[in-house]
Amino acid sequence: MAQAVAQTIYRDLRSQAHRLLTTGKPTDFEVRRLSGDLEKLAGVDAMGALEIKATLAAVRGDHEASVQLFDGLLAATGGEARFLRRATQVAAVTGQTLRLKALYDHYLAGLELPVDWKREIGQLLGFNGWYRESVRIQGELRAIGEDPGTKDTNWLSFAEPIAEDEGEELPGFASRTSATDVLDVNGVADEEVALLFSKSITLLRAWALPPAAARTINVVHEDSTSGIFVSFMVKGNVDDVAEAEWSLFGELAADAPPVLLNGVISIGVLACQGEARGS
Amino acid sequence: MAVDATQLCKFSQTLVEPGATEVELRAASSRAYYAAYHSLLWLGALLPPSDSYDDRSRHIGHRELKRRISEWKTEGLHDGLASLKVVKQQVALALESARKFREACDYQLDESVSFNEANAQVERARRILRHAQQFRDIVYPEPAESDVSA
């Protein structure tokens, strides 16, 4: 009975933390209130409380604290799957692209994961610009007759391991698999792309436009060169989002990343208010 | 001039309406890119060739226009342009994004094109046109009223 109550509290708080993580810019009040509610959970599920605390640190943009908390949690639980999965989701959603890859390399690479988790990690890696590994994972899923997470329009849906009756709007990720070829032909390292994605996702989140998806289109130009067009999909009105895209161009160019300036990768920001996911 | 960039851009806007067919959305996205391209072509013609320009081509193609904007060799053109280093980079990146999406719309019929994507493309083009006009106003300033009356 006590365990059932603890589970209910955990799910409720986790759901609230997830909402704060994926929607707009949460207020300090919302974060503080949820942090206060964690006391109730800590008494009955200390590890669960730690997970939500780590998620809330990421919501506040305190990624150092989030990493420390998640690492402590993973060490204490021997890398328990639900916490590991959550740590990768939080890293990906917040644009901590190097952290996502570090978690993947340390805990997951080379393991036989359940299909749904494997599909998800492929989507997360793609969302963070780790195209080569994402495409490789999708290929493995196809080879065993599993859906790699694409529909006819190359959309992927990201399923979080929360009970289905939670009814949350979860982020979706889209990826096109031929991006690997473009990167190979143009001699682009994975890290260059991941850093570009990290800055894009981080800035959009700071502007209260957290990306819920990234659509990737591989383009072969008329002169036979090739490139990638990535659209970060956010909820917002068209004008605000178009202004955010324009600001993003300015911010990204300030670092002069060759992969962007030489046109191998181009970025867009897409207002998705009112459009059904995957349509 | 029989048609100008602004007309192309306005036409693309008229196509992006709720209920538009995908053919219309693709056409709008394509016209929007060309509106952006033509709005900058005059400036591309004034700017020196990019570092990787192939003299044999003798015209300013899509890639070359983007490169000229990005390299921004405005010395000798107008001093007022030199300070617009952030804006020119925004324009160059927007132009490249618009170009890639235009090519997807025109050549990759198996890729779906959504209303929102077409809308974003038109907005991208509108901002490029706005800044192209800003550049034009600097290079070709309106004569002051006192100059006209004189």
Interface residues (C-beta under 8 A of the other chain):
Chain A: D152 T153 N154 I217 V219 V220 H221 E222 D223 T225 G227 I228 F229 S231 V238 D239 V241 A242 E245 W246 F249 G250 L252 A253 A254 L260 L261 G263 S266 I267 G268 V269 L270 A271 C272 E275 S279
Chain B: G61 H62 R63 K66 S70 V86 V87 Q89 Q90 A92 L93 A94 E96 S97 R99 K100 F101 E103 A104 Y107 Q108 E111 S112 S114 F115 N116 E117 N119 A120 E123 R124 R126 R127
